[in-house]
């Protein structure tokens, strides 16, 4: 017996909604960790960005994307977007630390 197309659509959308919720929670956890990194860097006068680490991460994520049959270009764009936000947070953390000093 074939599934009704509308039932299939609802089932697939529910799955997508669950995945989106998981992604939001995972990103929140990632940003909690990177916020701690930002404060650590600010407290020790380390630069907000680390181009060598970012280069390594791009290569690693591109390989993971290929293994997962995800477009590596998309994975790199996503990573660059996230890193830009992380660096902004690190710069803000450094400014906060400078205000306290």
N, C-alpha and C positions, 0 to 999 in steps of 0.2 A: 504494500500500500504506500503510495506516494504522499509525502507531507504536503499539506496545503501551503501554497506560496506565502500567504500572509503569516501563517504560523512559523514558517521557516525564517521569514524576515524578522519577526518579533524575537525568535530564539537567537538569531545571529546578532541582532542589535543589543539584546541583553548581554551576550557574551562580550561585545565591544564595550559596552558600558562598564562591565566588571574590569576589563583590561585597562580602560581609561582611569578608573578609580585606583587600581593598583599602581599605575604609572605615576599618578599624582602623589601617592603616598611614598613611593620609592624616590621620586624627585625631592620631596620634602626631607626625607632622611638623608639624601645626598647633600642637600644644602645645609642641613644641620652639621654634617661632618665638615663641609668646606668652610662653614662659618668658624668652626674651631681652628681650622688651618689658618684662616685669615687673621684671627686674634693672635695665634702663635707667631705668624710672620710679622705682624705689627709689633708685638712685644719684643721681638728680637731683630728689628730693623731689616727684615728680609724683604726682597722685592715681591710685589703683589702677583706678578706673573712669573712663570718658569717655562720659557720657550722650549727648552730641551725636553722637559717632562711632557709638555703638550704635544710635541712632535712624536714622542714615544707612544703616547696615548692614542693619537690619531692612527698610527700604524697598527696598534693593537686592536682598536675598535673596527678599523677597516677589515682586518683579518677575521674578527668575530662576525662582522656583518656578512662577509662572503660565506663563512661556514653556515650561517643561519639563513642564507639565501635572501638577504636584505641588501639593497643597493648600497655599496660602500660610500658612494658620494653622499647619499642621504645621511648615513651614519656620521660622516665627517661634518656635514652641515649642522646636524643636531648637536654634535659635540662642541663645535665652534660657538654655537649659540649659547649653550650652557656655560662654557668657559668664559665667554664675555660677561655673563651675569655674575659668575663667581669672582672674576677679577674686579668687577664693580663693587661687590661686597667686600673684597679684601682691601680695596682702596678706601672704602668707607670705614672699615675697621681701623685702618691706619690713621685716618683722620680723627676718629673717636679716641684712639690711644694718645695722639698728639694733644688733643684738647685736655685730657686728664693730666698730662705731664706738666 
